[in-house]
Amino acid sequence: MFSAWMSGWFNQKKGYVFVDLNAYARNVASVKAWCAINPTQTVMAGLERSTAGQ
């Protein structure tokens, strides 16, 4: 539930108005991998870092 909500929030923030389930699955896997190698960081820090400059 959390990943779906965060995906919707960040997509809306960037102006995306469509659902891409393949991109969603890739993004969830990417965030999980980032969290595994950055266990002391917050999920929000990783999400903000991944969308910076886009």
N, C-alpha and C positions, 0 to 999 in steps of 0.2 A: 504494500500500500504506500509506504514511504517513497519508494523509488518512482512509482507512478505519479504521485503528487508532485514531487520535486521535478520530474521531467516536464509535467504540464506547466509548472510555475516558471521554470527556466525557458521553456519554449515560448510561452506567452511574453516573457520579458524581452526575448529576442525578436518577437513579431511573427513567429512561425504559427500558422493556423491549420496545420495538417498533422495527422498521426502517421508516423513511420515506425512500424513495429520492429523492423530490422535494425534501424538506428537506435531504437530504445534498448533492444537487447545488447547491442554493442556498447552503448553508453553505460548500462548497468554493469557489464563485465569490466569495463574500463575503471569505473569507480571502485568496484570491489578489489581490483588489482592495485589501484592506487592506495586504498585503505590498508591493504596487507603490507605494503612497504613503508607506509607512513602512519603507524599505529598511534602516535601521539597527537596527530592532527585531527581536526574536526572534519566531518563530512562536508560541511558548508565551505571550509577552506579549500578542499579539493574541487568542489563544484565551481566555486568562484575562480579558482586558478585555471580550470579547464575551459572556462568560457571567456576569460580575459582576452581582449583584443579581437573578439569575433564580432 
